[in-house]
Amino acid sequence: MALLSRHMDALIDILENKLSDMLVWNGEDRKEIVTFKSCLDELQTMKLDNVDVIAFGSAKKRGRRASAA
């Protein structure tokens, strides 16, 4: 699966709009804002790292293979 630059822009816009509209009433709201800001930072970093496409492949497992006994 790949995340195109225009899709990333849309997600960044959505997060920025959500953050600008949020009001903090309690600790749960603060946690949500921290989570959204973290997501926004991560998306912006990913966008800077890769111009057109970011591919999400299956993660390679590290370590030894289990031997058949």
N, C-alpha and C positions, 0 to 999 in steps of 0.2 A: 504494500500500500504506500502511496506517495502523498505528500502534502504539498500542493502547489503554492507558489508565492501569493497568488490572489486569494487563495483560501486562508492562508496565514494572515493576510491583511484583514480579511473579514473577521477572523477570530480575534485579532488584536483590537479591532474597532468595537466589537461586541463587549470584550472585557473592559475596555476603556469607558464605554458608555455605562456599563453596569456599575463600575467603580465610582463614576461621577454621580450616579443617582442614588447610591446607597447611603443610608443613615445608620449611624451606630446607636443602638438602643441598649445592647447588653454585650456580654463577653462572647456570646455565640456569633454575633454580627462582626465583632473584631476578628475572630478566627476566620470567618468567611472572607473578610477583606484581605487578610494576610494570605490566604490561599489563592485568591484571585490575583493579587499582586505578584505572587510567586509564579503563577501560570503566565501572566503577562510578561514578566521578566524572561522567563524561559522561552516563550514564543519569539520575543524580540531578539534574544541571543541566537536562536535557531535561524531566524531570518537573516541576521548579519553573517552567520557562518556559511549559509548556502543561499545562493541567489535565486535559482529557479525551482529546484525540486529537492525535497528532503525525503529520503526513502526510509521507511520503517520496515526493516526485515525482521525475521525471527532471530532472536538473540542466540548466539552460539553458546553452547554449554562448554564450560571449561573444566578441566580436570581429567582424570583417568576414566577410561571406559571400564565398565564392569565386565569382568571376565566370566565367561560361561563355565560353570563348574558341573 
